[in-house]
């Protein structure tokens, strides 16, 4: 089966989503690219080979494979048939992990193919691993093994991860839903983690840290207003000398292409224009909140950009407010407190608060649809528009997050 053999459908442009994989320090280690498309009545993917091809075609043709994972490592689900029929693989070995599905059988042909791919530089991961006669032989050709925390009791998962670490493979704990699961799976030997835990609030140590985060979020909220001018932007940045320095460094970088080097925040804002400078300021302010933000900033920016794009498509008169909803939707994780408590302390309009807390109104519906994209689910409303906007937002968000 070739990539071109995937049947053409009237599907949305981008047929994949991505989920972050982070290390013990919360740093991005890569993204798993996930199939998004028609499923059977039981939720199963009807054709795994077509799903893999759809992900590859979507990543290559619509976003660009490097942009799809932000220049990081791609974890891609593959089947035995796909590995045999797509040769050579149209992928960069040094930045690709081939994730073998759990129903793979350790045939001599498959083991030989995986050894050859590892010799080329690819890494091999075993998905949803459970020990048994059909899975254990595959450990001989695996670099990483993914353990689904939802499929095992805590004691079983700890024993399994311990045995895998003893064999010298890297354990990836998947479906990690909260900080407690992150901590005990890390103690059990997992080095990489996948799940939604990094998007949830973690209680910060002491009120001083939370107060500092809330103050930073207040500055962010102030900058999201469309009438925020040069004075407001300058004041928000000047509240933190470190941020002032970082913004000046960003504005002086060659990537900004300013006609002259600048010496002050005000001069930079005037040269860039309030809107562009405001977006840089928002990124830098958010990047300073929380010690282990990992991919959280990229998530916030992707949501913000998606909502802003949808606002323009729908002809909304307040696209900056839509941007704000996406940007501030991770405020609970940044501030280490429940979202209603955080937004009640921010200078936000009522419709923005309702969208953030209750997913109410057009902005809230757009946020809910964007979050569905993150989870490889098809949005319930405006499906094609949301998928298009989200796919375009990924590369923009990664570029801005990396520059923060």
N, C-alpha and C positions, 0 to 999 in steps of 0.2 A: 504493500500500500504506500503510495507516495502522498506527499502533502497535498498535491493537486487533486488527489482522488477523493478527498473529503467532499461529500455531496453539497452542492450549493443550495442554500435555503434563504428564505426571506427573514433571516435572523437579524438581531441587532448587530451593529458594526463590530463591537468588541465582545468576544465570546469567552472572556476570562476575567477572573477577579484575582486578587492576590492577598495572601495573609502573611504577616511578618513572622520571622523566626529570630529570636534574640538570644544573646548569651547571658551568662550569670550576672553581668554588670548592666544588663538592659540595653546593650549595644546591638544594632542591627547586624544579623549574620546572613540574612537572605530573605527571599520571599518565595513561598510556594505559590505557583500559578495554578489557579483552580478553574475547572470547567464551569461555565455558566451557559445553560441552554436547556432545551426540552428534556424532560425526564419522564420516566414511566409513572404509572399510577402509584407505585410503591415508593417513589422517590429515587429509584435507581437510575443510573446512567445507562441507556440502552446499548450503546456501542462505545466501549472504552477506547478503541483505536480512533474512532471519529472524534471523541472528546479530546484526545491528545493532539490530533491534527488541528482541531478547532482552536485550541489554546495556542499552538505554534503559529498558525496562520494569523490569529488575532494579534499575537504579540509582535510578529514580524511586520505584517502589512499595515496595521492600524496605529501602533504606538512606536514600534521599534523595540527589539528585544532588550537592548540595554536600558532603554528608557522605562520599559515595563517593570524592571526590578531596580531602578535607580542606580544602575552601575554596580549593584551588589550581585550575590549569587542567586541563581534561579533553581528552585526545587520543582521538578517536572514529573508528574505521574506518567509511568510508561508500563506497557504490557510486554510479555514475551513476544507476541506476534509483531508488535510495533518495532521492537529492537531488531528482529530478524529481517523485516521487510523494508525498513528505512535504513539504508546503509550506503554511504556514511551518514551519520547524524548531522543535520545542519545546525550544529550548536557549538559553542566555544567550550572545550573541555574544562578549562581552568575556572570557569564561572558557572558550571552546570552540575547539579546533583540529580542523578536519575533515580526517581523514587519508584521502586518496584512494588506493584500492587500486591495485596496480601494473598490473592488467590494464585500467585505464580507457583509453578511446580519446578523443583530443582532437577530438570532434565540435564543430561550431559551437554546438549546443545546450548541451553541457556547459560549454564555455568561457564562454558567456553566463551560465549559471546560477552558475558560480563567481565571475564578476565581480560579479554581483548580491549574492551572499552576502558577498563581501569588502566591498562597499559598506555592508552592514549591520553590519560589525564583526567578522565571523568571519575567522579565519585558516585558510589552506589549506596542508596538508602533503602531499607526495608520498611514498608508502611504497615502500621497497625500490627506490629509483630506480637505473636504468641508462640511459645515454644511447642514443637511437635515434629513428627516425622517429615512433614512437607516443608517446614520452614527452617528448621535448625541447619540443614545442609547449606542453606543460602548464606549463613553467617560467614562461611569461608570466603565469600566474595563481597562482603558488605563493609563499608566504611562507617556508616551511620545506621542506627536502628531507632525507629519511632515507636514509642510506647504510648498508647491511648489511655489516659488516666480514667476515662469514663468506662472503659471496658474491663477494668480490674478493681478489686478492692485495694485499699491503700497498702495493706500488708503484701498482697500479691504483686502489686506494682513495685514496691520496694525490693522484694526478693528478685524480681525479674531484672530490674535495672542493675542491681548489684551483680548478678551473674553476667550480664552483658558487659559491664565495666571490666570485670575480671577477664573477659575474652579480648579486651583491648579495643572495642568499638566505641564510637561516640554515641551516647544516648540522647535522643531528642524526646522530651516529654511533650506530648501534644494534648490539646483540649484542656489547657491550664486555664482555669476560670477565675482564680483569685490569688492573692498574695500568699496565702497559707499553702496552697498547692504548689506554688512556685518554690517556696522555701523547703518543703519536705521532699519534693522531687529533686531539688538541687542537692540536698543532704544525702539523698539515696544514690547520687552519682550522675544525674542528668547534667549535661553541659549546655544544651540548647533547649529552647522552650517556645512553644507555639500555642496561641490561644488569645483570648480577649482580656486577659488579666491586666495588661499594661494600659488598657483603656478605662480601668476602674480606679476609684480613689483608694489610696493607701494612707492611713492615718499618719500624718507627719509627727515627728518628735517635738512636741511642745507648741505652744500658741505663737511663739515668735516667728517660727518658720511659716506657719499658716498665714499669719498677718502679713508677712513679707510677700507671700504669693498672692494674697488677696489684693494688696496694694498694687502689685504688678498687673493683675488682671483688671483693676480699676483703670489703670493707664491704658491698657489695651481697649477696654470698652469705650473709653473716651475717644480714642483714635478711630473707632469704627463709625462714628457719626460722619455723614457726608459733608457737614459744614465745618469739620475740624480743619483749621487753617494752619498757617506757618507757626503761629504762636503756640497753639495747642501741641503740635507735633514736637516743637523744640522743647517745650516744658516737660513733656512726657519722657523724652530721651535724657534730658538733663537731670532728671531725678536719680539717675544711676550713672556715675562716671565711667564705669566699665562699659556700659551700653553705649555711651557717647563715643568712646574710643572705637568700639567695634563698628558702629555705624559710619564713622569717619573713614575707617579702613575699608569698609564695603564701598562707600561712595568714591573713594580714591582708586579703587581697583580698576584694572583695565576692562573688566567685564561690563562695567557700567557705561563706559565710553563717554564720559563727560568731557567737554572741550577744555576744561582747566582743572587743575588740582584744587581742592578746597581746604579751607582752614577752620570752618565753623559749621555747626549743625544748620544754622539759619541759611548760610550760603548754599549748602548742599540741598536743602529743601527747596530753595528758590530755583536752583538749576534743574533739579529733577522734576519739580512740580509737586504740589501737595499730595496728589493721589498716589503717585509712584513712591514718594518718600514715606507716605503713611504705611504702605504695604511693607516696605523694608523695616520700618520701625516696629510694626506688629510682629513680624517674624522674629526680630531680635528680642523684643520684650517677652514673647512666649518662650523662646529658646532658653531664657534665663530662669524659668520657673521649673523647679523640680530637678533633683540631682540626676535621676536615672530616667530621662524622658524617652530614651530609645527611639522607636519610630513614631512616637506619639505626635510630635510636631508635624511630620509628614502627613499623618492621618488628619490632623486638624486642618492643614492647608489644603489637602485634597478635598475635604468636605466643603471648605469655604469656597474654593474655586468652582466646584461643581454647582453649588447653590447660586453663585454669582452668574455663571453661564446660563443656568436655567432662568434666572430672573430676566436676563437680557432677551432670551428666546421668547419668554412669555410676555415681554413688554412691560414688566414691572417698573414702577417709577422709583423704587428704592433698592437698587442692586447692592449698595453698600450694606444695607441692613441684612439682606440675604447672606452676603459674605460673612457678616458678623455672627449669624446663627451657626454657620458651619465652623467658624474659627473657635467660638466659645463653647461648642458642644462637648469639648473634652475638659472643661474647666474643673469638673469634679476631680478628675485624675490629677490635674496640675496642682490644685489647691489642697488635695487630701481631705475633702469634705463632700457631703452629698450635694448634688447639683442644685436643688432648690435653695439650700443654705448659701451657696456661693453666689448665685445670680441675684438673690435678694440684697446683696451688698454691692451690686454693680449698678451704674447709672444706665439702665437699659429700658427701652420702650416696652410697653405691655405686650405687644404682639411678638416681640423678640423673646421675652420671657416665656410666653405661652408656647412658642415654637420649641424652645429649648427644653422646657420641663414636661410639657404635655404632647409635643409633636402636633400642635394644633395649628390650623390655618394653612395657607399655601406654603409658607416657609417651613412649618413643621412637617408637612407631608413630603416636601422635597428633602428635608433632612432624613426622615425615615426611609425614603427610597434610596438615598445615598448610602446609609448604613447597611441596607440590604445588599447593595453592590459589594461592600467590603466583605460581606459574609458569603459571597458567591451565590446569593439568592436573586431571583428576578424581581425587580420592583413591581408593586401592585399597580402603580399609576405612572403614566408618562414613560413607559418602559424604554422605548427607543431613545427618547430625548435624554433621559437620565443616564443610560449606558453610554451614550455618545459623550455627554458632558463629563462623566466620571473618567472615561478612558482618556480624554484630552487633559484632564486635571492632574493625572498621576505624575507625568513628567515635569509639569510646572511645579508641583508641590515638592518633588524630590530635589529639584534644582534650588529652590528657595530654602528648603530645610538644610541642605548640605552647606549652603553659604552662611547659615546662621552661626 
